[in-house]
Amino acid sequence: MTEYLLSTPSQTVGPYLHIGLTWPDGPFAAPVGTAGAVWIRGQVFDGAGEPITDALVETWQVDPTAFAEPGRSRSARAGFGRSDTRDGGYAIHTVVPPELPARGTAVQAPHLDVSVFARGLLHRVVTRIYFPEFDSANAADPVLSSIEPARRERLLARRTGDGYVFDIHLQGELETVFFDV
């Protein structure tokens, strides 16, 4: 006789993401003192436009030395940062990554990959942060170009004095573009 097992139902992530998932240098994808390092700051908003103070934001990117000479020693965590929003927003200290090769001769514009974990979500959501000063690279980026023009600006960070601001809207009129990965 064949026995069938039912799958375990999904559980929402959070609201205790800051317990055990953060560490003191987690927000530092680039160490303090790194030449050209910037802060990426923002808030995570729910569908009603209210800030979420129990979310977790992770960013990752290519290590800027990834295309340097072969065998060059790099940190295992290079390019990865994690910040919770218990203080009202997230903050990641990083560097703007270089352009990346894509399929064929295409090139991806400089960007950060982002995961967001928050209460009410069954799974993380994934997006990207692009930088406004790379107009021509952004226009040619195959991923950014695949998004309807009216929504592309939702993936562009805004420049500030010491870095950028990128707010994440999980739902609603200003919903951030998320990718099915």
Secondary structure, DSSP 8 states (H G I E B T S, - for coil): --------------S-TTTTS--TTTTBSS-TT-TT-EEEEE-EE-TTS-B-SS-EEEEE---TTTTSSTT----TTTTEEEEE-TTSSEEEEE-----EE-STT-EE-SEEEEEEE-TT-SS-EEEEEE-TT-HHHHHH-HHHHTS-HHHHGGGB-EEETTEEE--EESSSTT----B--
